[in-house]
């Protein structure tokens, strides 16, 4: 039996959550075109005959502008210390830039630690949107960027593998998965076969609410929204939506409550039949910058 943990790392908007969902075969992480959608280390479990891989979807590495952003970066990098394989995700349609190099550097540094046993896989995502010459250029840039980090990490760099993939269509994902499974150490299964995620139900529901709000939010809103389930007495679920300003509260509720109603309808469609979801919007000024607020929200 092979088993182990796999971190999916990348800058915002490269498709990490979509890739995780494609690997596991079902939705375990919310997705959005907005940067920094993922805030929790969502874990998806892949079961294969004789193998189990636990994938951790990390927040996108970025230059933080708030205390929340700093914590998300720390969470992403901290995850690398406890995994067997790191998948660094790059965007095939965009040049390898400083953000991507920060991702690759973080991965190589963690895997080069004396007690590290894992390997590096580089997934060049959005194959379905890239032109053939773009893909070749991106793969070349990826190899060059990793090789530039070779000092003190030769074994990691030499053992790195590169995979063009499309998280949306699934092209190339099977090959990536096979490479992951081949690198896992021998070990027991960590989760029962029916379990595809260990994300607590309350957090999962709050994240579904946030996902639907991101679909409908104006440009200034996404980072100012936080969602938390405050009561769970099945079938009744109460979820609070936090914003930072009174004006944002009106946007989230919508004219005549239309936005909140649409969010509730979309989320309930993804819950077990009979669920009764109550949504409340509350203003909590500067919650992204306040340590006590971040602690309470679990960030």
PASEKOL-295848 format. One record per residue: y, x, z of N, C-alpha, C, O in turn. Coordinates in steps of 0.001 Angstrom, whole numbers, plus 500000, padded with zeros to 6 digits. Layout:
residues N
YXZYXZYXZYXZ;...
//
This chain:
residues 299
498804500843500000500000500000500000501249500881500000501367501806500803;502171500584499097503454501266499080504532500287499544504507499108499190;505468500784500333506557499920500787507762500780501129507632501966501432;508923500171501077510119500920501424511382500148501130511348499010500661;512506500799501418513819500176501273514602500832500144514534502043499935;515349499998499419516073500449498236517511499950498322517739498747498451;518477500851498254519889500461498272520411500332496848520135501175495995;521171499263496601521855499084495316523328499357495565523989498617496293;523838500419494961525181500911495251526013500943493975525494501221492894;527308500657494104528175500715492932529582500296493301529810499758494384;530519500536492415531877500063492654531917498549492417530953497988491898;533007497884492784533088496431492593532919496017491127533362496707490209;532271494879490943532167494229489627531284494941488612531462494746487409;530340495759489060529412496371488097528134495548487950527293495858487106;527980494497488766526829493608488631525697493876489600524540493594489288;526006494417490774524951494742491753524202493497492221522972493491492265;524939492449492570524293491237493085523476490540492003522384490039492270;523999490510490796523248489914489684521972490701489433520929490115489143;522046492030489542520866492869489363519844492597490462518649492501490180;520289492474491695519365492162492785518643490846492519517425490761492671;519393489822492124518776488525491845517765488631490704516714487990490745;518076489436489688517158489610488556515882490330488997514791489996488537;516014491302489875514856492056490346513929491173491174512715491171490975;514512490429492096513709489592492995513191488347492283512152487799492652;513924487903491255513485486736490500514030485421490998513618484358490533;514963485480491949515599484269492459516930484654493070517196485836493288;517770483669493350519093483960493894519011484252495385518659483379496179;519337485480495757519406485842497173520796486346497540521113486480498722;521631486629496536522978487141496792523964486390495916523691486153494739;525116486010496480526104485289495697526736486226494675526810487437494889;527188485657493569527806486447492508529149485838492131529379484640492297;530025486689491623531343486249491183531965487356490363531603488523490509;532910486994489492533633488010488737534709488668489587535343489632489157;534919488146490802535922488725491691535391490015492317534209490093492650;536247491031492482535800492257493146535437492007494597535974491107495243;534504492829495105534109492776496515533603491411496953533912490943498049;532824490779496089532217489510496469531229489702497610531209488915498557;530404490752497524529400491000498558530049491624499786530714492655499689;529854490995500938530402491529502186529308491873503183529526492687504081;528149491274503041527032491567503932525989492373503172525907492290501946;525193493153503896524103493892503277522939492958503011521971492923503771;523039492202501930522023491199501620520718491892501243520715492829500446;519614491431501816518325492045501510517432491060500756517228489921501176;516905491544499623515959490773498831514624491491498816514578492718498722;513548490746498908512212491338499026511414491070497753511254489923497335;510916492149497143510082492055495954508637492326496343508318493370496913;507768491369496027506344491491496356505555491779495083505665491047494099;504769492836495106503856493164494024502493493506494628502403493841495809;501452493423493831500122493774494325500147495236494775500403496142493983;499877495439496054499838496791496595501191497410496860501274498604497145;502264496623496772503597497195497000504585496132497461504479494962497096;505547496565498272506653495700498686507926496541498751507979497554499448;508944496110498018510232496815498011511299495897498592511441494749498171;512038496407499553513113495652500184514438496200499659514812497334499960;515147495384498870516391495809498237517589495375499076517646494246499563;518544496288499237519756495999500001520950496017499047521275497053498468;521593494871498891522769494745498041523992495102498878524350494353499786;524632496220498596525742496703499415527092496253498861527204495963497670;528127496191499719529477495909499219529933496992498251529523498147498367;530780496621497296531262497585496314532149498652496930533067498332497686;531888499916496618532723501013497109534078500968496405534146500834495183;535148501081497181536491500980496620537483501679497542537122502118498634;538730501778497100539781502316497963540273501173498854540940500263498362;539962501200500142540274500051500999541768499871501239542511500837501413;542185498607501245543578498269501531543691497480502834544784497055503209;542586497285503514542582496527504764541475497058505662540617497827505226;541508496635506928540445497017507860539099496486507375538069497141507535;539120495291506781537883494726506223537340495641505131536146495939505116;538198496090504217537760496970503136537148498256503672536151498746503142;537753498802504728537212500015505337535828499786505910534940500625505762;535646498653506561534331498338507133533275498132506047532123498534506213;533668497507504943532713497277503854532262498610503257531083498784502946;533185499543503098532814500867502604531860501567503560530869502161503137;532167501493504858531309502131505859529910501523505831528913502230505975;529847500221505648528541499548505607527740500013504397526544500284504503;528401500104503255527707500514502029527157501930502148525988502173501848;527996502857502583527567504259502701526542504420503815525593505193503684;526735503686504917525790503775506028524390503339505650523409503846506194;524293502401504721522985501912504282522149503030503654520922503011503742;522808503998503026522104505045502289521262505935503190520315506569502725;521594505988504465520861506863505378519477506335505717518639507071506240;519233505067505424517999504441505889517123503906504767516307503014504994;517283504444503549516506503913502431515664505006501780515882506199501991;514701504561500987513802505479500287514266505769498864513975506831498314;514984504826498275515472504972496903516892504417496841517207503424497496;517747505065496048519093504544495798519221504240494312518955505094493466;519636503004494002519982502641492627521505502638492539522164501784493132;522060503594491800523505503639491574523784502880490277523257503231489221;524608501845490360524859500972489210526204501325488574527229501370489253;526186501570487279527395501834486501527567500730485457526627499995485154;528772500624484917529094499604483918529064500239482531529843501150482251;528174499768481665528041500337480330529278500136479468529473500860478492;530123499156479817531278498847478979532545499568479413533586499424478772;532473500345480497533656501040481005533341502512481237532236502838481671;534292503415480955534042504848481165533685505143482620534120504435483528;532899506181482835532572506626484193533842507226484790534316508266484334;534386506573485804535662506983486382535528507458487816534417507660488305;536658507637488495536643508134489872535809507276490819535117507805491689;535872505942490651535081505066491507533594505283491327532843505308492303;533162505441490077531747505693489803531319507047490365530223507184490908;532205508056490227531872509385490762531760509354492280530943510072492857;532586508517492936532482508367494383531128507757494750530500508163495728;530692506788493962529383506161494184528265507188494036527397507304494901;528295507930492931527242508920492674527263510030493713526212510497494152;528459510453494105528573511497495120528011511034496458527309511788497131;528316509797496848527797509251498105526280509187498081525621509512499068;525724508762496941524268508654496811523605510029496879522640510225497617;524128510974496104523531512315496070523642512983497438522689513614497896;524791512852498090524976513474499411523985512930500425523409513691501203;523782511612500422522842511004501372521411511443501095520651511729502021;521049511494499819519676511856499449519404513346499606518248513768499628;520473514153499717520309515598499876520183516019501336519958517193501630;520327515056502255520177515388503678518771515922503947517819515497503293;518623516856504911517320517488505171516183516513505442515044516760505046;516488515405506117515428514451506459515277513336505435514466512430505628;516046513386504348515961512343503318514742512583502426514415513721502091;514085511501502053512889511606501203513033510801499917512132510810499078;514148510110499756514294509194498627514756509858497354515017511061497314;514852509049496309515265509535495003516384508689494431516670507600494930;517010509188493390518147508532492755517764507959491395517224508657490537;518058506667491221517918506009489931519299505501489527519987504876490334;519706505760488308521020505312487834520807504187486827520193504391485780;521315503001487149521193501839486264522525501626485550523533501321486187;522528501786484236523732501542483441523658500081482982522943499745482038;524402499240483664524284497786483511525220497237482425526111497933481939;524991495976482064525754495236481048525398495713479644526241495774478749;524125496047479484523588496438478184523855495362477134524048495667475957;523862494097477569524064492985476634525489492921476093525735492261475083;526433493600476752527832493578476301528267494886475657529331494942475040;527476495927475787527877497253475298527431497480473857526347497053473460;528266498146473090527881498576471745526954499782471865527022500504472860;526091500020470877525149501148470963525821502480471248525318503272472045;526965502735470596527649504013470836528236504076472246528303505149472845;528663502915472779529150502865474157528037503232475132528248503992476077;526857502685474890525726502930475782525344504409475795525111504989476855;525283505003474623524949506433474538526006507261475275525682508184476022;527261506914475050528351507636475711528262507500477226528468508467477959;527953506285477691527899506050479135526729506777479783526865507332480873;525590506775479118524434507504479653524728509002479726524366509670480695;525386509517478695525757510937478689526720511239479832526562512231480543;527719510375480002528690510563481089528011510497482450528364511246483362;527044509607482586526333509460483860525564510732484195525614511221485323;524855511261483206524090512500483415525031513637483785524756514399484712;526139513751483064527097514818483339527705514684484728527899515680485424;528004513456485129528595513236486453527615513615487562528017514213488560;526346513276487400525342513625488406525114515134488430525017515731489502;525028515744487265524800517192487204525952517968487831525747519060488360;527161517414487775528314518080488385528200518125489906528903518892490564;527315517305490459527115517255491909525935518103492356525497518010493503;525427518921491461524151519614491701524180520597492857523147520833493482;525337521178493159525388522199494201524888521663495533525444520707496074;523840522280496055523258521866497332522372520652497244521819520221498256;522215520073496039521401518864495887520589518940494601520394517930493925;520116520135494264519432520352492984518225519449492811518006518912491726;517439519274493867516220518468493766516553517011493450515870516368492653;517606516498494081518020515106493839518485514942492401518098513993491718;519305515859491951519862515783490600518768515908489545518743515148488577;517866516866489732516795517082488752515826515906488696515237515629487651;515665515219489819514729514101489854515329512761489489514627511750489459;516638512744489208517309511481488882516793510925487560516488511674486633;516700509590487489516299508906486261517380507901485875518110507401486731;517475507611484575518559506779484052517980505604483262517073505772482447;518527504404483522517978503193482919519096502293482384519913501815483170;519156502049481076520057501012480564519449499647480861518287499400480537;520224498762481475519700497445481854520736496360481606521928496633481465;520256495134481557521126493955481581520647493064482713519572492469482635;521445492976483758521075492122484882521091490645484487520405489825485097;521879490314483462521992488919483024520776488491482203520208487427482449;520375489309481232519247488938480363517904489444480888516850488940480499;517946490439481772516710491020482298516197492200481501515209492823481891;516849492523480389516392493640479565516466494954480354517496495279480945;515378495688480352515332496978481029515065496913482518514819497944483144;515109495716483103514942495588484560513514495930484981513315496567486016;512516495516484193511121495812484559510876497314484657510188497772485569;511431498077483732511262499524483770511895500134485002511342501053485606;513067499615485376513740500073486588512895499772487817512741500618488698;512352498571487870511518498169489009510280499054489118509923499481490216;509630499332488007508435500189488031508771501583488566507982502180489298;509945502093488196510367503401488691510607503363490197510296504320490907;511162502256490677511369502096492119510035502107492856509857502842493827;509101501286492383507810501166493066507068502498493071506380502820494040;507202503267492003506514504555491927507052505547492950506352506487493327;508279505350493399508894506288494333508749505875495792509129506632496685;508212504700496046508065504249497430506952505013498139505933505332497527;507137505309499419506081505979500179504988504996500580505161503783500465;503887505515501042502837504645501574503315504035502882503952504698503700;502997502763503062503428502095504280503029500634504268502540500130503257;503233499943505390502832498539505506503878497604504905505012498009504650;503490496361504685504449495339504255505357494996505434504887494859506563;506640494861505173507593494541506239507815493045506396508220492577507459;507544492289505317507812490856505341506617490096504771505889490629503933;506407488853505217505305488041504674505551487707503208506700487728502766;504513487400502444504633487213500990505535486065500559506039486075499435;505751485081501418506597483947501025508087484224501252508922483395500892;508428485350501828509811485643502202510483486482501119510002487566500789;511606485983500556512313486733499520513655487279500021514297488062499321;514083486879501213515315487403501795515279487226503299514709486260503808;515897488171504014515956488044505466517350487648505936517651487722507128;518201487228505003519549486796505371519454485520506200518863484542505740;520020485497507413519967484285508245520512483068507502521455483178506719;519913481914507754520302480701507025521788480383507168522435479975506205;522328480572508380523733480236508605524643481114507748525618480623507180;524333482402507650525139483296506817524960482940505343525917482972504569;523727482602504959523463482250503568524285481027503147524837481003502047;524369480021504008525149478819503681526635479154503609527330478711502694;527126479940504580528538480331504562528870481101503289529952480934502726;527953481938502838528175482702501612528171481794500384528925482030499439;527335480764500387527350479813499278528692479086499204529213478834498117;529241478753500365530559478108500394531612479057499829532452478650499027;531566480322500248532549481297499760532402481515498255533399481662497548;531164481534497765530935481699496335531620480597495546532272480868494537;531477479350495999532086478233495285533605478248495374534295477826494446;534119478737496497535570478859496623536106479940495684537189479793495117;535347481024495521535779482093494616535866481588493174536720482027492404;534972480660492821534994480096491473536312479356491226536838479340490113;536819478758492277537984477889492131539279478503492649540341477894492518;539213479691493234540380480272493898541358480872492906540974481339491833;542618480851493279543645481539492508543555483038492807542858483456493733;544259483828492024544151485285492096544422485835493490543780486799493908;545365485239494216545764485818495501544817485446496642544942485969497749;543886484558496376543075484015497469541772484741497815541446484831498999;541014485260496855539642485699497168539466486560498403538574486295499209;540295487588498578540121488484499716540583487847501025540237488332502103;541353486775500944541881486133502153540959485056502694541246484452503727;539853484811502005538924483753502417537735484343503173537127485319502734;537419483743504300536184484056505028535540482733505420536238481754505685;534227482701505457533513481477505803532492481786506904531831482825506882;532380480883507846531427481074508938530890479721509385531657478776509572;529574479626509557528963478398510079529134478390511589528675479305512272;529789477367512113530066477290513551529125476338514293528982476429515513;528486475429513560527516474514514183526361474286513220526562474151512013;525146474244513767523951473995512949522997473120513755522218473614514571;523069471845513521522133470884514126521596470042512985522111468967512677;520534470567512361520022469951511139519828468451511296519260467989512285;520310467682510297520803468093508969522304468394508921522845468648507844;522989468369510087524446468564510087524778470045510188524298470742511083;525608470519509259526061471911509245527584471895509156528157471275508260;528221472573510082529686472666510051530068474093509663529620475059510281;530897474209508636531313475528508160532836475608508165533516474745507609;533360476651508798534800476874508825535195477831507710534515478823507450;536301477515507061536866478374506014538171478931506553539096478177506856;538247480250506673539444480890507198540323481395506059539837481991505097;541616481148506186542604481720505274543686482347506142543707482150507357;544590483108505512545573483849506300546934483170506377547729483477507265;547210482248505454548521481599505447548383480089505253547407479610504677;549370479354505741549361477897505632549345477460504171548694476473503827;550055478185503311550098477824501894548714477937501256548380477173500351;547901478903501734546544479082501204545649477915501625544735477532500895;545913477365502781545122476228503251545223475065502269544221474426501948;546434474798501798546627473711500843545906473958499532545388473023498922;545866475215499092545180475552497844543684475328497984543043474792497080;543122475742499131541683475598499361541282474131499450540229473739498945;542121473320500091541799471888500221541972471178498883541148470350498496;543062471514498176543326470884496889544015469534497032544052468958498119;544550469043495945545237467743495951544241466648496296543239466462495606;544528465932497364543634464857497785542263465349498227541302464582498276;542184466640498550540914467204499013539928467486497895538738467674498152;540417467519496624539493467625495496538745468964495456537568468996495095;539408470065495820538734471372495779537635471424496820536510471831496528;537962471010498042536975471046499123535793470127498810534646470463499106;536072468986498218535004468060497859534083468674496806532860468565496902;534675469320495803533870469943494751533020471077495305531871471249494900;533583471854496234532834472951496864531652472393497639530532472886497510;531898471369498438530828470766499241529708470211498370528531470374498694;530064469560497273529058468994496365528201470101495753526979469975495684;528840471186495309528107472289494674527183472991495651526076473386495284;527626473152496895526791473833497895525624472955498310524497473437498422;525880471670498540524800470767498964523687470713497920522519470539498266;524042470859496660523036470837495590522060472006495715520966471961495153;522450473051496447521604474231496612520876474252497955520111475174498235;521117473230498792520482473158500108519309472187500090519131471435499131;518518472206501143517408471266501248517937469836501263519034469570501754;517148468932500724517564467531500634517874466978502019517147467228502981;518956466228502104519340465605503361520386466361504144520877465865505158;520741467563503691521733468369504412523093467676504389523522467154503360;523758467681505538525096467103505660526055468245506000526037468770507113;526881468620505041527752469784505180529187469347505440529774468608504650;529749469813506564531146469545506890531960470822506694531597471874507221;533048470740505947533892471897505694535262471700506342535897470658506176;535703472711507077537013472673507723537771473942507370537188475024507306;539064473809507141539889474962506784540820475275507957541485474392508500;540847476556508330541672476982509459542470478227509071541970479116508383;543724478268509531544581479425509274544436480420510414544639480075511578;544086481647510078544010482737511058544767483932510465544193484706509699;546040484085510810546876485115510189546286486528510321545818486927511388;546321487258509224545946488680509191544534488955509704544291489996510313;543607488038509465542268488263510005541610489508509402540775490139510051;541976489868508167541372491051507535541743492358508227541037493359508103;542861492340508959543351493561509607543027493617511093543284494633511739;542472492551511643542263492487513093540800492738513439539904492025512988;540583493772514254539216494174514608538457493051515294537268492861515036;539126492305516162538417491237516890537961490127515941536894489542516130;538774489842514919538383488827513932537195489316513105536257488558512861;537230490572512673536135491125511894534835491154512695533760490885512160;534946491485513986533753491490514852533165490080514948531953489895514839;534019489110515149533552487730515315532906487197514044531957486415514103;533423487623512895532896487150511617531672487939511164531051487597510158;531323488993511903530117489746511596530291490825510552529307491291509979;531549491243510286531799492285509287531777493663509941531968494672509262;
//
